[in-house]
Amino acid sequence: MAPKRRAASGVKAGGKKVKEEPEESQPKDAFTSAKEALLAAGPQVKSSRKVDEHCSVAASGEVYEDYDCMLNQTNIGQNNNKFYVIQVIKSGNTYYTWNRWGRVGEVGQSKLNEFDTPENAVKDFEKKFKDKTQNKWSDRMNFVSHSKKYTLIEVDGEADAEVKVDSVDGNIGKVNKNVLPCTLDKATKNLIELVFSNDMFKEAMECMNLDIKKMPLGKLSKLQIAKGFEVLEEIEAALNQRGKIARLQELSSKFFTTIPHNFGRSRPPIIDNKEIVEKKKEMLMVLADIELAQTLKSETEKAQEEMVETVPHPLDQDYNSLKCKLTLLDRKTETFKIIEKYLTATSNSYYKPKIVNVWEVDRETERERFGENDVLENRRLLWHGTNIAVVAAILKSGLRIMPHSGGRVGRGLYFASENSKSACYVRPSKNTGVMFLNEVALGKEYTITKDDSSLTKAPAGYDSVVARGCMEPDPAKDIFITLEGKKVAVPQGSPVQQPQFVKSNFSNSEYLIYKESQCCIRYLLELNMQY
């Protein structure tokens, strides 16, 4: 075992002397790189950086050039789940290196070193980066993670950047804007505020134990998320290996190093079964959709910063970025009453969401794509529940079959004829949840009663797969509505037992399509999900 380096003195955020964390032993293994396609995108250029809020010169200083990094390390065996922040800061004519380290979720310890030249500060920064990661700062675009060393966390952009260019003389200053009134109706305005809310995104991430200090909003990186998927693929492969416990502990440590989690003082758990892997995949897909929503919000902010005197209201900008028309339904219309009855009849006694608002959805180009399936009959209006944090991404990009997704009926889009089934997948914010009602062109159905997670398409001669449950909304009470000239079945009866499927593995039916074009989002429901 290599000897540990001599501990150096430091200063806590409150000013007390502390001992800096000792250097770890030399690495044994190298982590795998991210997918070639993502790496081919090249280095991510960052704009202005924000000085760590716990630094004593944060108010007067600024990050010097791009010398700013966020490091993370998890080692389950040693109950390590720690971070390390390194920055070069310029304040007036003085330069500093700032180091802060500790347990994820805590402020930790810190040290501020003063230098008379930027060259000396940069030299100190690069030495610390090499000590902690065994990588050269100059070669960080080809970063390789090493065992018992810190890993560089990839982040994008700058969440708190502010436009300061004066349109008159180019001097630093804030441009005065004439912001137009919001044109959205009150209900739609509130919905857009909700689905783009930073507080809601943070709440969703914290519920998944994600450390939002290491993966802050506005800086989420596609590359870092892709690396997380890579580690989960390694874990899946290791689940079937001999001597897997030690390997799974190592890979779980690697995953939590790559995707920082806040477990407090608890030991990080081992990801040791397929169910946990699927939950972590779902978490990363939510994270990817939050990244997309944040990108849309960033586009709105950039539009507000353009050198024009009059700009649309930010909520109008956010709404327009979705390229999706939302038309609020009057509660007195027949369509609203049919949807309300569908929800009430197929909810259960324990979980009874109540409709707040319903919007008709018209996504740009989706109906044209859906038209490719005009030859398919057997259309149903079916439920799809989801995390409220991904609603903006769905409105922008539609319901998608993700490369890493899966489930009991394979990799496809899942729908239900019972609201109670889809409600299980709704992740509300402050009791407000969102569900979608979708026209699904099922065509010829292939019926199964046992799990088959290997499915990636309907069997030859079929257009969809239905995992038949022992309960189904009473078919005798189905009604038909007409959408763009096509008859669409809408359940209106309560679930009744299906004698022919009484031995099915599924309690409630699940409807699967394996082509995104077979689905068209028709309605968005804002629901009160309070028990």
Helices and strands as residue ranges (DSSP letters): E 9-11, E 17-19, H 36-39, E 62-75, E 80-91, E 94-103, E 109-115, H 118-133, G 137-142, E 151-152, E 178-179, H 186-195, H 198-207, H 222-238, H 244-258, H 274-304, E 310-311, H 314-321, E 324-328, H 334-346, E 354-363, H 366-370, G 371-373, E 379-385, G 388-390, H 391-397, E 413-416, H 419-423, E 432-441, E 445-448, E 464-467, E 469-473, G 475-477, E 479-483, E 486-490, E 495-497, G 499-501, E 506-508, E 510-513, G 516-518, E 519-528
